[in-house]
Amino acid sequence: MTRAGGLRFLSIAGCTFMSGNNNKRTRGLTIKSPEDVRRVARWVISDIFQEDSQIEHAGKVNQLLQTWLKGWELEKLESIEKRLRALEDERRNR
């Protein structure tokens, strides 16, 4: 992730997804989980608000908030599926 003019930029190499990237050729973040997507959305939204440019970037903020929400929903769904699987396994073993 690099900064230019106060904004952070995300480079996505291939189909990999985010964590700190130590590869000197790509020097960015890769996104591997919904949590990573939410983190990047938070960073960008924070930069927009710190620059007091919410109105200029209202569409971007809206899209990022939708992206954040989708990442949150995916994490919750994963949690529910995991708990359901555990309950089903417990029921089978009775």
N, C-alpha and C positions, 0 to 999 in steps of 0.2 A: 504494500500500500504506500503510495507516494502522496505528497502534498504539493499542490500548486495553487497559489492564490487563496490559501485557506481551505481548499477542498481536498478531501482524501480521494484517491482513485484506487479502484480494485482491479487487479489483473487476474484473470482466470485462465490458467494454463490448461489447455485440452478440456477434458471432462472432469477434472478433479475439483473438489470444493474445499473450503477455508480452514486454515490453521496457519500458524506462522510458517512462512516459506523461506527456508535458508538457501535456496538455490539462487546463486548470484545472477544467473541469466534472466530469471523471471521476476525476482524481487517484488513479490506481492503476497497476496493471501489466496489460499485456495479454500473453497467452500465444501465442507464434508457433511454438514448436518444442518437441520433447521435452526439450531441455536446459532450457528455461524452466520446464517442469512440474517437473523434477527439482530445480531451484533453489528453487522455492516450497516443495516438499515438505521440502527440507533446512531452510529457514528455520523452518517451522512446527514440525518435529520438534525443532530446536534450542531454540526457545522453550519447548516442553513440557518438555524435559530441564532447561533452565535454571531453570524454575519448580518442578522436582522433582515434577511431577505426571504421571509416566509411567503410574502405575497407574490414576489417574482417567481418563486419556485413552488407555488401551491400545488400544481399538478404533480411535481416530483414528490413532494411531501405526501400527498394522497396515495400515490403508487407505492411509496416506501412503507407507509402505514399498512396498506393492504398486504404487502409482502411480509411485513412483520407479523401481522395477524395470521396469515396462512402458515408461517413457520411455527407459531405458537400452537395453532390447531393441529399441525402434524405431530408436534411433540406430545400433546395431550392424547391424540389418537394412539400413538405408539405406547404410551403408558397404559391406556385402557386395554389395548390388545394384549399387552404383557400380563396384566392382572387377570383378564378373561382366560387367557391360556393357562395360567396357574390354577384358576378355579376349575377349569375343565379337566386338567390333569388330576387334580385332587379328587374330583368326582369320579373319574375313571378308576382310580386306585382304591376306591372304597369297596 
